[in-house]
Amino acid sequence: MRKRNISLKSKVEIQKIFKEGNLIRFSNLNLKMFCKSNHLIYSRLLVTFSKGFRGAVKRNRVRRLFKEAFRKRLELSEGRAVDIIFVISYNRLNFTYFGIESLMKSLVLMV
């Protein structure tokens, strides 16, 4: 099976998701999620950060953790294709892979 491109890259599509997508806030994590169903056969993901999130190494690590957890949870969302944008706004959080994976599991079941 070929590796699918799971990243959102088009500026027009990203702006459309911000305007028309459903907003879910996680106040205890300082995390926002925008989701919108798409017409493709696979789901896509974008992880973005606010200006206050300092440190490129930490940003890239959190982004990699979110993408890997998203890839592992794709089998739960079979038949439903959604575009998801995570906006992370606080730097002092300690994101672990298992915490992100449990968050993804609950989100995929909600969407």
Phi and psi in degrees as a GROMACS rama.xvg file:
@    title "Ramachandran Plot"
@    xaxis  label "Phi"
@    yaxis  label "Psi"
@TYPE xy
-74.2657  149.281  ARG-2
-73.3995  128.707  LYS-3
-86.7448  150.581  ARG-4
-83.6559  111.151  ASN-5
-102.091  4.72835  ILE-6
-93.6703  138.402  SER-7
-82.9792  129.548  LEU-8
-128.237  -24.2654  LYS-9
-76.5714  127.058  SER-10
-63.0208  -37.3979  LYS-11
-65.0925  -44.6736  VAL-12
-65.7115  -38.6335  GLU-13
-64.7704  -44.3609  ILE-14
-64.2698  -35.5053  GLN-15
-64.8703  -39.4273  LYS-16
-67.8309  -40.4227  ILE-17
-62.9273  -36.895  PHE-18
-79.8488  -45.0821  LYS-19
-104.099  -10.2067  GLU-20
-78.9537  163.785  GLY-21
-80.2488  135.769  ASN-22
-102.079  128.427  LEU-23
-123.338  124.503  ILE-24
-106.859  141.768  ARG-25
-120.593  94.3792  PHE-26
-68.9339  -32.1941  SER-27
-72.8761  -20.1809  ASN-28
-105.054  -3.14  LEU-29
51.3952  51.8031  ASN-30
-134.38  135.359  LEU-31
-119.669  146.743  LYS-32
-131.371  129.443  MET-33
-111.275  132.072  PHE-34
-137.612  147.992  CYS-35
-153.393  137.086  LYS-36
-70.7538  148.645  SER-37
-121.93  173.806  ASN-38
-96.498  6.56861  HIS-39
-88.5824  176.868  LEU-40
-95.5065  1.24979  ILE-41
-138.45  159.121  TYR-42
-89.5377  154.091  SER-43
-129.311  159.055  ARG-44
-138.141  145.492  LEU-45
-138.175  129.381  LEU-46
-114.749  120.044  VAL-47
-129.634  163.095  THR-48
-129.294  154.516  PHE-49
-79.3457  172.218  SER-50
-65.9918  -25.8849  LYS-51
-75.8376  -7.14066  GLY-52
-84.667  104.555  PHE-53
-95.757  151.167  ARG-54
96.1638  106.641  GLY-55
-64.9954  -35.3197  ALA-56
-64.1727  -44.9334  VAL-57
-68.4185  -40.8661  LYS-58
-58.4678  -47.8315  ARG-59
-66.0772  -36.8864  ASN-60
-65.0357  -45.3504  ARG-61
-62.8511  -40.7701  VAL-62
-61.4952  -44.165  ARG-63
-63.6118  -40.1113  ARG-64
-63.8898  -43.1556  LEU-65
-63.8184  -43.6072  PHE-66
-65.6363  -39.9853  LYS-67
-67.3536  -42.2893  GLU-68
-64.1369  -36.6632  ALA-69
-65.3713  -42.8579  PHE-70
-61.5848  -40.9659  ARG-71
-69.412  -27.9246  LYS-72
-93.2151  3.93118  ARG-73
-62.772  -31.323  LEU-74
-67.443  -22.7986  GLU-75
-74.4813  -23.0115  LEU-76
-103.317  28.004  SER-77
-60.1979  134.419  GLU-78
89.9041  -17.0212  GLY-79
-119.828  121.917  ARG-80
-109.906  121.917  ALA-81
-131.648  152.902  VAL-82
-102.663  128.621  ASP-83
-124.729  133.215  ILE-84
-121.279  124.792  ILE-85
-103.177  130.281  PHE-86
-114.945  113.063  VAL-87
-102.414  128.642  ILE-88
-122.944  11.379  SER-89
-141.717  133.483  TYR-90
-85.6455  -26.9201  ASN-91
-84.2026  8.51201  ARG-92
-80.2629  145.103  LEU-93
-105.022  92.3775  ASN-94
-80.7089  125.561  PHE-95
-110.467  159.248  THR-96
-62.8892  -42.0762  TYR-97
-68.4909  -34.0762  PHE-98
-66.7277  -42.0801  GLY-99
-68.0116  -39.3069  ILE-100
-65.4256  -39.9445  GLU-101
-67.7434  -36.0567  SER-102
-63.1448  -44.8051  LEU-103
-62.1586  -41.3136  MET-104
-60.8293  -44.3988  LYS-105
-70.2036  -35.1069  SER-106
-70.2152  -40.3486  LEU-107
-64.6977  -36.2392  VAL-108
-72.8838  -29.2786  LEU-109
-72.892  -37.9649  MET-110
